[in-house]
Amino acid sequence: MKSQMFTAATAVGLLFISMTGPIAAKTPPPIIDMHVHAQSVASYGPPGQKFCTPHTEFKPFDPGVARSWPEEWLAQNLQPDCEQWVLASASDEALMAETLEVMERRNIIGVVGGAPDTVAKWKAAAPQRVVAARAFNLGRDRDVSPQQLADEFAQGAFEVLGEVTNQYAGYAPNAPEFEPYWALAEEKDFPVGIHIGTMPPGSAYLFGGAPRISLADPFLLEDVLVRHPRLRVYMMHAGYPHADKTIAMLRQYHQLYVEIGVLAVTMPRAEFHAFLERLVRAGMGKRIMFGSDQMIWPGIIEATIEAVETADIAKTQKRDIFYNNAARFLRFDEETIARHHDR
Ligand SMILES: [Zn+2]
């Protein structure tokens, strides 16, 4: 009796597998996320912080009240006034595990940036999913010489230099201090992702006084592209909100790409769609790449996917943004592309 039951159950199981197997095993179309961070969950202060998906309104702040902007911002993040939000991971281990879980389930290949030792951990945990990127900030990394970066690159520690967050240290994309690094990237032929665009509100008050939103000007990248015509660079955050200047730069410099990290969740959805659709309408559909800017909130990734999926652009244009453009920019070979598509 017992063995009969076993047989019956096995038969049902086999039937189930044969009926649902091909569908259940189907790999979702691949996505390349050009903007994932590998960092500590303590990066933005105390635990329990939430991130609106999306932010819907930017409230007025009275600087005459007792609360400082950093206190106000933290309070807003602990108790956000928005309909949907996602919670930060509880530990560094959970952050990596939860991010990689989303990447695995949604078939995402991520350009994961951070300190070399942290990125190495992520790469070891998911070698097929992680493209190692090296975070760089002219303020924090002033002791990291171009020679050191060249050595790290030669040792295979990173494939992409990014996120370059010089804007947070008060440096423009064309700052003379960064010129040797641009020259190195051009010489060694590694791509660079540089933050040019929006920052958290009041960043100058939050992060030591140096950040300036006036440095988020896509035109400040122009001298760099003229001096280094072989440079492979993408503007992280797509120069938002300067759509005019981003389009002007993309029209003028066809080697330039942009990615849409954080935009889908930091602005009202209608504005995100309008911005993305404007770039596509301007003919830039082959130069826009998907990016989430996942920091310590893994839920940002799927919120961003959903935002792109619901944009009023063609299905083929969405596939370009989700995968094809980044695969071209990163020069993935046919074999790699086939593997990502489970072919
Ligand atoms: Zn950024």
py3Dmol code that shows the C-alpha trace and the ligand (Angstrom):
import py3Dmol

protein = """\
ATOM      1  CA  MET A   1       0.000   0.000   0.000  1.00  0.00           C
ATOM      2  CA  LYS A   2       2.727   2.298   1.031  1.00  0.00           C
ATOM      3  CA  SER A   3       4.761   1.634  -2.090  1.00  0.00           C
ATOM      4  CA  GLN A   4       1.640   1.973  -4.249  1.00  0.00           C
ATOM      5  CA  MET A   5       0.987   5.411  -2.787  1.00  0.00           C
ATOM      6  CA  PHE A   6       4.562   6.337  -3.453  1.00  0.00           C
ATOM      7  CA  THR A   7       4.234   5.222  -7.043  1.00  0.00           C
ATOM      8  CA  ALA A   8       1.015   7.156  -7.503  1.00  0.00           C
ATOM      9  CA  ALA A   9       2.495  10.258  -5.998  1.00  0.00           C
ATOM     10  CA  THR A  10       5.579   9.905  -8.172  1.00  0.00           C
ATOM     11  CA  ALA A  11       3.409   9.492 -11.259  1.00  0.00           C
ATOM     12  CA  VAL A  12       1.417  12.607 -10.382  1.00  0.00           C
ATOM     13  CA  GLY A  13       4.674  14.424  -9.757  1.00  0.00           C
ATOM     14  CA  LEU A  14       6.072  13.409 -13.127  1.00  0.00           C
ATOM     15  CA  LEU A  15       2.858  14.429 -14.847  1.00  0.00           C
ATOM     16  CA  PHE A  16       2.998  17.781 -13.080  1.00  0.00           C
ATOM     17  CA  ILE A  17       6.579  18.348 -14.161  1.00  0.00           C
ATOM     18  CA  SER A  18       5.905  17.335 -17.749  1.00  0.00           C
ATOM     19  CA  MET A  19       2.877  19.633 -17.966  1.00  0.00           C
ATOM     20  CA  THR A  20       4.319  22.679 -16.238  1.00  0.00           C
ATOM     21  CA  GLY A  21       8.045  22.092 -16.607  1.00  0.00           C
ATOM     22  CA  PRO A  22       8.740  24.092 -19.736  1.00  0.00           C
ATOM     23  CA  ILE A  23       6.670  27.043 -18.513  1.00  0.00           C
ATOM     24  CA  ALA A  24       7.882  26.986 -14.932  1.00  0.00           C
ATOM     25  CA  ALA A  25      11.517  26.732 -16.015  1.00  0.00           C
ATOM     26  CA  LYS A  26      11.260  29.570 -18.537  1.00  0.00           C
ATOM     27  CA  THR A  27      13.866  32.218 -17.802  1.00  0.00           C
ATOM     28  CA  PRO A  28      12.479  35.757 -17.781  1.00  0.00           C
ATOM     29  CA  PRO A  29      13.981  38.051 -20.436  1.00  0.00           C
ATOM     30  CA  PRO A  30      17.296  39.321 -19.071  1.00  0.00           C
ATOM     31  CA  ILE A  31      17.784  42.759 -17.584  1.00  0.00           C
ATOM     32  CA  ILE A  32      21.071  44.589 -17.116  1.00  0.00           C
ATOM     33  CA  ASP A  33      20.995  46.887 -14.106  1.00  0.00           C
ATOM     34  CA  MET A  34      23.757  49.437 -14.706  1.00  0.00           C
ATOM     35  CA  HIS A  35      23.485  50.915 -11.223  1.00  0.00           C
ATOM     36  CA  VAL A  36      23.621  48.632  -8.184  1.00  0.00           C
ATOM     37  CA  HIS A  37      25.520  49.490  -5.014  1.00  0.00           C
ATOM     38  CA  ALA A  38      27.337  47.094  -2.706  1.00  0.00           C
ATOM     39  CA  GLN A  39      27.596  48.980   0.540  1.00  0.00           C
ATOM     40  CA  SER A  40      26.793  48.870   4.238  1.00  0.00           C
ATOM     41  CA  VAL A  41      23.192  49.141   5.442  1.00  0.00           C
ATOM     42  CA  ALA A  42      24.503  51.783   7.872  1.00  0.00           C
ATOM     43  CA  SER A  43      25.436  54.104   4.985  1.00  0.00           C
ATOM     44  CA  TYR A  44      22.514  56.460   5.573  1.00  0.00           C
ATOM     45  CA  GLY A  45      22.161  56.374   9.333  1.00  0.00           C
ATOM     46  CA  PRO A  46      20.011  54.296  11.680  1.00  0.00           C
ATOM     47  CA  PRO A  47      18.169  51.129  10.577  1.00  0.00           C
ATOM     48  CA  GLY A  48      14.499  50.920   9.620  1.00  0.00           C
ATOM     49  CA  GLN A  49      14.613  53.570   6.903  1.00  0.00           C
ATOM     50  CA  LYS A  50      12.040  53.398   4.166  1.00  0.00           C
ATOM     51  CA  PHE A  51      12.167  54.544   0.575  1.00  0.00           C
ATOM     52  CA  CYS A  52       9.077  55.770  -1.229  1.00  0.00           C
ATOM     53  CA  THR A  53       8.282  53.954  -4.461  1.00  0.00           C
ATOM     54  CA  PRO A  54       7.691  56.516  -5.728  1.00  0.00           C
ATOM     55  CA  HIS A  55       8.097  59.812  -3.903  1.00  0.00           C
ATOM     56  CA  THR A  56       5.021  61.808  -4.747  1.00  0.00           C
ATOM     57  CA  GLU A  57       5.484  65.246  -3.227  1.00  0.00           C
ATOM     58  CA  PHE A  58       8.330  67.359  -1.871  1.00  0.00           C
ATOM     59  CA  LYS A  59       7.063  69.095   1.204  1.00  0.00           C
ATOM     60  CA  PRO A  60       7.980  72.655   2.212  1.00  0.00           C
ATOM     61  CA  PHE A  61      10.470  72.963   5.054  1.00  0.00           C
ATOM     62  CA  ASP A  62      10.671  75.880   7.467  1.00  0.00           C
ATOM     63  CA  PRO A  63      14.354  76.393   8.355  1.00  0.00           C
ATOM     64  CA  GLY A  64      13.391  78.522  11.346  1.00  0.00           C
ATOM     65  CA  VAL A  65      12.027  75.558  13.321  1.00  0.00           C
ATOM     66  CA  ALA A  66      14.050  73.626  15.863  1.00  0.00           C
ATOM     67  CA  ARG A  67      14.608  70.598  13.645  1.00  0.00           C
ATOM     68  CA  SER A  68      17.613  70.747  11.294  1.00  0.00           C
ATOM     69  CA  TRP A  69      17.343  69.432   7.729  1.00  0.00           C
ATOM     70  CA  PRO A  70      19.268  66.203   8.549  1.00  0.00           C
ATOM     71  CA  GLU A  71      16.817  65.548  11.404  1.00  0.00           C
ATOM     72  CA  GLU A  72      13.839  66.346   9.187  1.00  0.00           C
ATOM     73  CA  TRP A  73      15.124  64.115   6.360  1.00  0.00           C
ATOM     74  CA  LEU A  74      15.749  61.202   8.708  1.00  0.00           C
ATOM     75  CA  ALA A  75      12.281  61.581  10.210  1.00  0.00           C
ATOM     76  CA  GLN A  76      10.766  61.529   6.724  1.00  0.00           C
ATOM     77  CA  ASN A  77      12.683  58.365   5.874  1.00  0.00           C
ATOM     78  CA  LEU A  78      11.691  56.590   9.076  1.00  0.00           C
ATOM     79  CA  GLN A  79       8.051  57.519   8.590  1.00  0.00           C
ATOM     80  CA  PRO A  80       7.474  58.402   4.957  1.00  0.00           C
ATOM     81  CA  ASP A  81       4.372  60.215   3.855  1.00  0.00           C
ATOM     82  CA  CYS A  82       3.758  58.229   0.680  1.00  0.00           C
ATOM     83  CA  GLU A  83       1.433  55.438  -0.341  1.00  0.00           C
ATOM     84  CA  GLN A  84       4.091  52.843  -1.180  1.00  0.00           C
ATOM     85  CA  TRP A  85       7.519  52.325   0.241  1.00  0.00           C
ATOM     86  CA  VAL A  86      10.158  49.632   0.641  1.00  0.00           C
ATOM     87  CA  LEU A  87      12.141  48.873   3.783  1.00  0.00           C
ATOM     88  CA  ALA A  88      15.944  48.837   4.049  1.00  0.00           C
ATOM     89  CA  SER A  89      17.597  45.471   4.613  1.00  0.00           C
ATOM     90  CA  ALA A  90      18.367  44.659   8.239  1.00  0.00           C
ATOM     91  CA  SER A  91      22.045  43.716   7.860  1.00  0.00           C
ATOM     92  CA  ASP A  92      24.836  43.746   5.298  1.00  0.00           C
ATOM     93  CA  GLU A  93      24.396  39.999   4.799  1.00  0.00           C
ATOM     94  CA  ALA A  94      20.648  40.380   4.279  1.00  0.00           C
ATOM     95  CA  LEU A  95      21.217  43.255   1.854  1.00  0.00           C
ATOM     96  CA  MET A  96      23.412  41.132  -0.377  1.00  0.00           C
ATOM     97  CA  ALA A  97      21.170  38.066  -0.099  1.00  0.00           C
ATOM     98  CA  GLU A  98      17.961  39.990  -0.772  1.00  0.00           C
ATOM     99  CA  THR A  99      19.443  41.912  -3.700  1.00  0.00           C
ATOM    100  CA  LEU A 100      20.853  38.762  -5.282  1.00  0.00           C
ATOM    101  CA  GLU A 101      17.499  37.018  -4.752  1.00  0.00           C
ATOM    102  CA  VAL A 102      15.743  39.683  -6.847  1.00  0.00           C
ATOM    103  CA  MET A 103      18.498  39.514  -9.463  1.00  0.00           C
ATOM    104  CA  GLU A 104      18.189  35.741  -9.682  1.00  0.00           C
ATOM    105  CA  ARG A 105      14.392  35.712  -9.848  1.00  0.00           C
ATOM    106  CA  ARG A 106      14.172  38.502 -12.449  1.00  0.00           C
ATOM    107  CA  ASN A 107      17.225  37.320 -14.420  1.00  0.00           C
ATOM    108  CA  ILE A 108      19.194  40.501 -13.764  1.00  0.00           C
ATOM    109  CA  ILE A 109      22.879  41.050 -14.449  1.00  0.00           C
ATOM    110  CA  GLY A 110      24.050  43.929 -12.294  1.00  0.00           C
ATOM    111  CA  VAL A 111      26.913  46.362 -12.569  1.00  0.00           C
ATOM    112  CA  VAL A 112      27.638  46.357  -8.855  1.00  0.00           C
ATOM    113  CA  GLY A 113      29.744  49.220  -7.549  1.00  0.00           C
ATOM    114  CA  GLY A 114      31.391  49.758  -4.206  1.00  0.00           C
ATOM    115  CA  ALA A 115      34.646  49.379  -2.306  1.00  0.00           C
ATOM    116  CA  PRO A 116      36.789  46.642  -3.913  1.00  0.00           C
ATOM    117  CA  ASP A 117      36.604  44.206  -0.977  1.00  0.00           C
ATOM    118  CA  THR A 118      32.813  44.504  -0.694  1.00  0.00           C
ATOM    119  CA  VAL A 119      32.311  44.099  -4.431  1.00  0.00           C
ATOM    120  CA  ALA A 120      34.596  41.057  -4.377  1.00  0.00           C
ATOM    121  CA  LYS A 121      32.245  39.436  -1.849  1.00  0.00           C
ATOM    122  CA  TRP A 122      29.220  40.047  -4.073  1.00  0.00           C
ATOM    123  CA  LYS A 123      31.082  38.804  -7.127  1.00  0.00           C
ATOM    124  CA  ALA A 124      32.070  35.621  -5.290  1.00  0.00           C
ATOM    125  CA  ALA A 125      28.464  35.067  -4.186  1.00  0.00           C
ATOM    126  CA  ALA A 126      27.048  35.424  -7.721  1.00  0.00           C
ATOM    127  CA  PRO A 127      29.812  35.397 -10.340  1.00  0.00           C
ATOM    128  CA  GLN A 128      27.380  35.079 -13.271  1.00  0.00           C
ATOM    129  CA  ARG A 129      25.169  37.940 -12.080  1.00  0.00           C
ATOM    130  CA  VAL A 130      27.703  40.521 -10.941  1.00  0.00           C
ATOM    131  CA  VAL A 131      29.834  42.796 -13.125  1.00  0.00           C
ATOM    132  CA  ALA A 132      32.347  44.299 -10.717  1.00  0.00           C
ATOM    133  CA  ALA A 133      32.454  48.087 -10.576  1.00  0.00           C
ATOM    134  CA  ARG A 134      34.766  50.277  -8.547  1.00  0.00           C
ATOM    135  CA  ALA A 135      33.177  53.186  -6.696  1.00  0.00           C
ATOM    136  CA  PHE A 136      35.191  56.384  -6.767  1.00  0.00           C
ATOM    137  CA  ASN A 137      34.871  59.768  -5.077  1.00  0.00           C
ATOM    138  CA  LEU A 138      37.536  62.457  -5.424  1.00  0.00           C
ATOM    139  CA  GLY A 139      37.013  63.505  -1.821  1.00  0.00           C
ATOM    140  CA  ARG A 140      37.028  60.098  -0.152  1.00  0.00           C
ATOM    141  CA  ASP A 141      39.501  58.483  -2.557  1.00  0.00           C
ATOM    142  CA  ARG A 142      42.046  61.252  -2.854  1.00  0.00           C
ATOM    143  CA  ASP A 143      44.767  58.728  -1.966  1.00  0.00           C
ATOM    144  CA  VAL A 144      43.757  56.343  -4.748  1.00  0.00           C
ATOM    145  CA  SER A 145      46.137  57.281  -7.547  1.00  0.00           C
ATOM    146  CA  PRO A 146      45.510  56.545 -11.230  1.00  0.00           C
ATOM    147  CA  GLN A 147      48.357  54.029 -10.930  1.00  0.00           C
ATOM    148  CA  GLN A 148      46.551  52.192  -8.142  1.00  0.00           C
ATOM    149  CA  LEU A 149      43.384  52.055 -10.242  1.00  0.00           C
ATOM    150  CA  ALA A 150      45.424  50.797 -13.197  1.00  0.00           C
ATOM    151  CA  ASP A 151      46.846  48.038 -10.968  1.00  0.00           C
ATOM    152  CA  GLU A 152      43.394  47.071  -9.677  1.00  0.00           C
ATOM    153  CA  PHE A 153      42.073  46.934 -13.230  1.00  0.00           C
ATOM    154  CA  ALA A 154      45.027  44.816 -14.365  1.00  0.00           C
ATOM    155  CA  GLN A 155      44.331  42.415 -11.492  1.00  0.00           C
ATOM    156  CA  GLY A 156      40.717  42.069 -12.609  1.00  0.00           C
ATOM    157  CA  ALA A 157      39.268  43.764  -9.529  1.00  0.00           C
ATOM    158  CA  PHE A 158      36.792  45.762 -11.622  1.00  0.00           C
ATOM    159  CA  GLU A 159      35.403  46.040 -15.140  1.00  0.00           C
ATOM    160  CA  VAL A 160      33.590  49.373 -14.796  1.00  0.00           C
ATOM    161  CA  LEU A 161      34.662  52.486 -12.909  1.00  0.00           C
ATOM    162  CA  GLY A 162      31.570  53.646 -11.055  1.00  0.00           C
ATOM    163  CA  GLU A 163      29.705  55.049  -9.509  1.00  0.00           C
ATOM    164  CA  VAL A 164      31.928  58.122  -9.753  1.00  0.00           C
ATOM    165  CA  THR A 165      30.302  60.427  -7.205  1.00  0.00           C
ATOM    166  CA  ASN A 166      32.542  63.475  -7.494  1.00  0.00           C
ATOM    167  CA  GLN A 167      29.465  65.700  -7.477  1.00  0.00           C
ATOM    168  CA  TYR A 168      29.019  64.814  -3.782  1.00  0.00           C
ATOM    169  CA  ALA A 169      32.570  66.026  -3.087  1.00  0.00           C
ATOM    170  CA  GLY A 170      31.974  69.309  -4.908  1.00  0.00           C
ATOM    171  CA  TYR A 171      33.772  68.438  -8.144  1.00  0.00           C
ATOM    172  CA  ALA A 172      32.389  68.945 -11.640  1.00  0.00           C
ATOM    173  CA  PRO A 173      32.711  66.189 -14.276  1.00  0.00           C
ATOM    174  CA  ASN A 174      35.442  68.262 -15.954  1.00  0.00           C
ATOM    175  CA  ALA A 175      37.360  69.002 -12.723  1.00  0.00           C
ATOM    176  CA  PRO A 176      41.117  69.110 -13.406  1.00  0.00           C
ATOM    177  CA  GLU A 177      41.656  66.822 -10.387  1.00  0.00           C
ATOM    178  CA  PHE A 178      39.820  64.004 -12.188  1.00  0.00           C
ATOM    179  CA  GLU A 179      41.477  64.478 -15.567  1.00  0.00           C
ATOM    180  CA  PRO A 180      44.179  61.781 -15.016  1.00  0.00           C
ATOM    181  CA  TYR A 181      41.445  59.246 -14.238  1.00  0.00           C
ATOM    182  CA  TRP A 182      39.559  60.042 -17.435  1.00  0.00           C
ATOM    183  CA  ALA A 183      42.837  59.620 -19.320  1.00  0.00           C
ATOM    184  CA  LEU A 184      43.381  56.247 -17.651  1.00  0.00           C
ATOM    185  CA  ALA A 185      39.877  55.027 -18.514  1.00  0.00           C
ATOM    186  CA  GLU A 186      40.404  56.003 -22.145  1.00  0.00           C
ATOM    187  CA  GLU A 187      43.825  54.342 -22.272  1.00  0.00           C
ATOM    188  CA  LYS A 188      42.722  51.098 -20.570  1.00  0.00           C
ATOM    189  CA  ASP A 189      39.362  51.137 -22.358  1.00  0.00           C
ATOM    190  CA  PHE A 190      37.163  50.534 -19.307  1.00  0.00           C
ATOM    191  CA  PRO A 191      33.706  52.151 -19.094  1.00  0.00           C
ATOM    192  CA  VAL A 192      32.969  54.879 -16.571  1.00  0.00           C
ATOM    193  CA  GLY A 193      29.631  55.592 -14.919  1.00  0.00           C
ATOM    194  CA  ILE A 194      29.483  59.084 -13.455  1.00  0.00           C
ATOM    195  CA  HIS A 195      26.771  60.599 -11.311  1.00  0.00           C
ATOM    196  CA  ILE A 196      25.335  63.587 -13.165  1.00  0.00           C
ATOM    197  CA  GLY A 197      21.903  64.465 -11.886  1.00  0.00           C
ATOM    198  CA  THR A 198      19.627  64.533  -8.913  1.00  0.00           C
ATOM    199  CA  MET A 199      20.754  63.944  -5.307  1.00  0.00           C
ATOM    200  CA  PRO A 200      18.795  63.471  -2.067  1.00  0.00           C
ATOM    201  CA  PRO A 201      17.213  66.769  -1.028  1.00  0.00           C
ATOM    202  CA  GLY A 202      19.562  68.979   0.993  1.00  0.00           C
ATOM    203  CA  SER A 203      22.595  66.820   0.219  1.00  0.00           C
ATOM    204  CA  ALA A 204      24.949  69.678   1.101  1.00  0.00           C
ATOM    205  CA  TYR A 205      23.521  69.576   4.647  1.00  0.00           C
ATOM    206  CA  LEU A 206      23.471  65.787   4.801  1.00  0.00           C
ATOM    207  CA  PHE A 207      26.905  64.930   3.437  1.00  0.00           C
ATOM    208  CA  GLY A 208      29.515  67.314   4.824  1.00  0.00           C
ATOM    209  CA  GLY A 209      28.789  70.500   2.900  1.00  0.00           C
ATOM    210  CA  ALA A 210      30.438  69.735  -0.445  1.00  0.00           C
ATOM    211  CA  PRO A 211      27.598  68.446  -2.698  1.00  0.00           C
ATOM    212  CA  ARG A 212      26.256  70.938  -5.233  1.00  0.00           C
ATOM    213  CA  ILE A 213      23.260  70.387  -7.480  1.00  0.00           C
ATOM    214  CA  SER A 214      24.667  73.003  -9.860  1.00  0.00           C
ATOM    215  CA  LEU A 215      27.356  70.447 -10.771  1.00  0.00           C
ATOM    216  CA  ALA A 216      24.674  68.102 -12.124  1.00  0.00           C
ATOM    217  CA  ASP A 217      24.941  69.757 -15.508  1.00  0.00           C
ATOM    218  CA  PRO A 218      25.332  67.422 -18.508  1.00  0.00           C
ATOM    219  CA  PHE A 219      27.197  70.160 -20.395  1.00  0.00           C
ATOM    220  CA  LEU A 220      30.026  69.884 -17.841  1.00  0.00           C
ATOM    221  CA  LEU A 221      30.882  66.520 -19.427  1.00  0.00           C
ATOM    222  CA  GLU A 222      31.435  68.016 -22.874  1.00  0.00           C
ATOM    223  CA  ASP A 223      35.105  69.052 -22.468  1.00  0.00           C
ATOM    224  CA  VAL A 224      35.861  65.545 -21.222  1.00  0.00           C
ATOM    225  CA  LEU A 225      34.395  63.916 -24.338  1.00  0.00           C
ATOM    226  CA  VAL A 226      36.286  66.338 -26.571  1.00  0.00           C
ATOM    227  CA  ARG A 227      39.591  65.685 -24.816  1.00  0.00           C
ATOM    228  CA  HIS A 228      38.994  61.907 -24.715  1.00  0.00           C
ATOM    229  CA  PRO A 229      37.113  60.885 -27.869  1.00  0.00           C
ATOM    230  CA  ARG A 230      37.632  57.149 -27.225  1.00  0.00           C
ATOM    231  CA  LEU A 231      36.193  57.246 -23.712  1.00  0.00           C
ATOM    232  CA  ARG A 232      33.207  54.973 -22.922  1.00  0.00           C
ATOM    233  CA  VAL A 233      31.080  56.846 -20.438  1.00  0.00           C
ATOM    234  CA  TYR A 234      27.511  56.812 -19.205  1.00  0.00           C
ATOM    235  CA  MET A 235      25.710  59.519 -17.297  1.00  0.00           C
ATOM    236  CA  MET A 236      24.132  57.990 -14.227  1.00  0.00           C
ATOM    237  CA  HIS A 237      20.708  59.505 -13.470  1.00  0.00           C
ATOM    238  CA  ALA A 238      20.627  60.766 -17.087  1.00  0.00           C
ATOM    239  CA  GLY A 239      21.329  64.360 -16.102  1.00  0.00           C
ATOM    240  CA  TYR A 240      17.851  64.700 -14.612  1.00  0.00           C
ATOM    241  CA  PRO A 241      16.130  67.141 -14.570  1.00  0.00           C
ATOM    242  CA  HIS A 242      18.072  68.657 -17.480  1.00  0.00           C
ATOM    243  CA  ALA A 243      16.319  66.764 -20.273  1.00  0.00           C
ATOM    244  CA  ASP A 244      17.193  69.450 -22.834  1.00  0.00           C
ATOM    245  CA  LYS A 245      20.906  69.285 -22.056  1.00  0.00           C
ATOM    246  CA  THR A 246      20.928  65.477 -21.863  1.00  0.00           C
ATOM    247  CA  ILE A 247      19.339  65.279 -25.313  1.00  0.00           C
ATOM    248  CA  ALA A 248      21.751  67.899 -26.644  1.00  0.00           C
ATOM    249  CA  MET A 249      24.709  65.857 -25.386  1.00  0.00           C
ATOM    250  CA  LEU A 250      23.328  62.541 -26.710  1.00  0.00           C
ATOM    251  CA  ARG A 251      22.683  64.131 -30.109  1.00  0.00           C
ATOM    252  CA  GLN A 252      26.172  65.540 -30.278  1.00  0.00           C
ATOM    253  CA  TYR A 253      28.170  62.603 -28.860  1.00  0.00           C
ATOM    254  CA  HIS A 254      26.946  59.238 -30.070  1.00  0.00           C
ATOM    255  CA  GLN A 255      29.330  57.298 -27.844  1.00  0.00           C
ATOM    256  CA  LEU A 256      27.535  58.692 -24.788  1.00  0.00           C
ATOM    257  CA  TYR A 257      24.908  56.630 -22.927  1.00  0.00           C
ATOM    258  CA  VAL A 258      22.677  57.379 -19.945  1.00  0.00           C
ATOM    259  CA  GLU A 259      21.049  55.243 -17.276  1.00  0.00           C
ATOM    260  CA  ILE A 260      17.903  55.968 -15.295  1.00  0.00           C
ATOM    261  CA  GLY A 261      18.955  54.971 -11.774  1.00  0.00           C
ATOM    262  CA  VAL A 262      16.790  56.214  -8.885  1.00  0.00           C
ATOM    263  CA  LEU A 263      14.630  58.418 -11.126  1.00  0.00           C
ATOM    264  CA  ALA A 264      11.655  56.047 -11.158  1.00  0.00           C
ATOM    265  CA  VAL A 265      11.366  56.146  -7.373  1.00  0.00           C
ATOM    266  CA  THR A 266      12.374  59.721  -6.544  1.00  0.00           C
ATOM    267  CA  MET A 267       9.798  61.529  -8.624  1.00  0.00           C
ATOM    268  CA  PRO A 268       6.085  61.255  -9.227  1.00  0.00           C
ATOM    269  CA  ARG A 269       5.447  58.490 -11.719  1.00  0.00           C
ATOM    270  CA  ALA A 270       3.941  60.791 -14.349  1.00  0.00           C
ATOM    271  CA  GLU A 271       7.127  62.892 -14.303  1.00  0.00           C
ATOM    272  CA  PHE A 272       9.352  59.816 -14.645  1.00  0.00           C
ATOM    273  CA  HIS A 273       7.325  58.593 -17.579  1.00  0.00           C
ATOM    274  CA  ALA A 274       7.372  62.043 -19.184  1.00  0.00           C
ATOM    275  CA  PHE A 275      11.177  62.251 -18.811  1.00  0.00           C
ATOM    276  CA  LEU A 276      11.837  58.746 -20.125  1.00  0.00           C
ATOM    277  CA  GLU A 277       9.348  59.100 -22.956  1.00  0.00           C
ATOM    278  CA  ARG A 278      10.838  62.470 -23.899  1.00  0.00           C
ATOM    279  CA  LEU A 279      14.316  60.942 -24.300  1.00  0.00           C
ATOM    280  CA  VAL A 280      12.886  58.092 -26.375  1.00  0.00           C
ATOM    281  CA  ARG A 281      10.785  60.505 -28.460  1.00  0.00           C
ATOM    282  CA  ALA A 282      13.942  62.516 -29.142  1.00  0.00           C
ATOM    283  CA  GLY A 283      15.415  59.417 -30.793  1.00  0.00           C
ATOM    284  CA  MET A 284      17.668  58.311 -27.917  1.00  0.00           C
ATOM    285  CA  GLY A 285      16.055  54.897 -27.400  1.00  0.00           C
ATOM    286  CA  LYS A 286      19.276  53.057 -28.254  1.00  0.00           C
ATOM    287  CA  ARG A 287      21.326  54.969 -25.676  1.00  0.00           C
ATOM    288  CA  ILE A 288      19.212  54.673 -22.524  1.00  0.00           C
ATOM    289  CA  MET A 289      20.071  51.881 -20.100  1.00  0.00           C
ATOM    290  CA  PHE A 290      18.129  50.454 -17.183  1.00  0.00           C
ATOM    291  CA  GLY A 291      19.440  51.242 -13.710  1.00  0.00           C
ATOM    292  CA  SER A 292      17.865  50.955 -10.283  1.00  0.00           C
ATOM    293  CA  ASP A 293      20.409  52.644  -7.990  1.00  0.00           C
ATOM    294  CA  GLN A 294      19.684  49.939  -5.422  1.00  0.00           C
ATOM    295  CA  MET A 295      21.426  51.198  -2.291  1.00  0.00           C
ATOM    296  CA  ILE A 296      20.093  49.510   0.866  1.00  0.00           C
ATOM    297  CA  TRP A 297      16.504  48.984  -0.342  1.00  0.00           C
ATOM    298  CA  PRO A 298      16.361  45.888  -2.596  1.00  0.00           C
ATOM    299  CA  GLY A 299      12.681  46.620  -3.344  1.00  0.00           C
ATOM    300  CA  ILE A 300      13.760  49.602  -5.463  1.00  0.00           C
ATOM    301  CA  ILE A 301      14.793  47.228  -8.252  1.00  0.00           C
ATOM    302  CA  GLU A 302      11.370  45.795  -8.996  1.00  0.00           C
ATOM    303  CA  ALA A 303       9.667  49.168  -8.453  1.00  0.00           C
ATOM    304  CA  THR A 304      11.928  50.537 -11.200  1.00  0.00           C
ATOM    305  CA  ILE A 305      11.251  47.612 -13.539  1.00  0.00           C
ATOM    306  CA  GLU A 306       7.532  48.205 -13.102  1.00  0.00           C
ATOM    307  CA  ALA A 307       7.964  51.920 -13.860  1.00  0.00           C
ATOM    308  CA  VAL A 308       9.699  51.177 -17.168  1.00  0.00           C
ATOM    309  CA  GLU A 309       7.205  48.446 -18.052  1.00  0.00           C
ATOM    310  CA  THR A 310       4.312  50.899 -17.695  1.00  0.00           C
ATOM    311  CA  ALA A 311       5.908  53.675 -19.779  1.00  0.00           C
ATOM    312  CA  ASP A 312       4.203  54.625 -23.019  1.00  0.00           C
ATOM    313  CA  ILE A 313       6.945  53.374 -25.317  1.00  0.00           C
ATOM    314  CA  ALA A 314       7.136  50.370 -27.623  1.00  0.00           C
ATOM    315  CA  LYS A 315       7.866  46.886 -26.305  1.00  0.00           C
ATOM    316  CA  THR A 316      11.025  46.727 -28.415  1.00  0.00           C
ATOM    317  CA  GLN A 317      12.178  50.041 -26.947  1.00  0.00           C
ATOM    318  CA  LYS A 318      11.671  48.606 -23.450  1.00  0.00           C
ATOM    319  CA  ARG A 319      13.810  45.579 -24.343  1.00  0.00           C
ATOM    320  CA  ASP A 320      16.525  47.955 -25.587  1.00  0.00           C
ATOM    321  CA  ILE A 321      16.426  49.846 -22.287  1.00  0.00           C
ATOM    322  CA  PHE A 322      16.254  46.713 -20.142  1.00  0.00           C
ATOM    323  CA  TYR A 323      19.035  44.824 -21.918  1.00  0.00           C
ATOM    324  CA  ASN A 324      20.169  45.448 -25.492  1.00  0.00           C
ATOM    325  CA  ASN A 325      21.683  48.895 -25.021  1.00  0.00           C
ATOM    326  CA  ALA A 326      23.756  47.921 -22.001  1.00  0.00           C
ATOM    327  CA  ALA A 327      24.875  44.666 -23.655  1.00  0.00           C
ATOM    328  CA  ARG A 328      26.190  46.761 -26.563  1.00  0.00           C
ATOM    329  CA  PHE A 329      27.757  49.386 -24.279  1.00  0.00           C
ATOM    330  CA  LEU A 330      29.484  46.716 -22.164  1.00  0.00           C
ATOM    331  CA  ARG A 331      30.458  44.801 -25.331  1.00  0.00           C
ATOM    332  CA  PHE A 332      28.997  41.491 -24.195  1.00  0.00           C
ATOM    333  CA  ASP A 333      29.844  38.792 -26.741  1.00  0.00           C
ATOM    334  CA  GLU A 334      27.267  36.582 -28.455  1.00  0.00           C
ATOM    335  CA  GLU A 335      27.922  33.678 -26.129  1.00  0.00           C
ATOM    336  CA  THR A 336      27.285  35.799 -23.035  1.00  0.00           C
ATOM    337  CA  ILE A 337      24.115  37.283 -24.538  1.00  0.00           C
ATOM    338  CA  ALA A 338      22.881  33.793 -25.435  1.00  0.00           C
ATOM    339  CA  ARG A 339      23.550  32.591 -21.883  1.00  0.00           C
ATOM    340  CA  HIS A 340      21.621  35.525 -20.405  1.00  0.00           C
ATOM    341  CA  HIS A 341      18.682  34.571 -22.638  1.00  0.00           C
ATOM    342  CA  ASP A 342      19.009  30.943 -21.564  1.00  0.00           C
ATOM    343  CA  ARG A 343      19.568  29.927 -25.178  1.00  0.00           C
TER     344      ARG A 343
END
"""
ligand_1 = """\
1
ZN
Zn 24.178 58.458 -8.094
"""
view = py3Dmol.view(width=600, height=400)
view.addModel(protein, "pdb")
view.setStyle({"model": 0}, {"cartoon": {"style": "trace"}})
view.addModel(ligand_1, "xyz")
view.setStyle({"model": 1}, {"stick": {}})
view.zoomTo()
view.show()
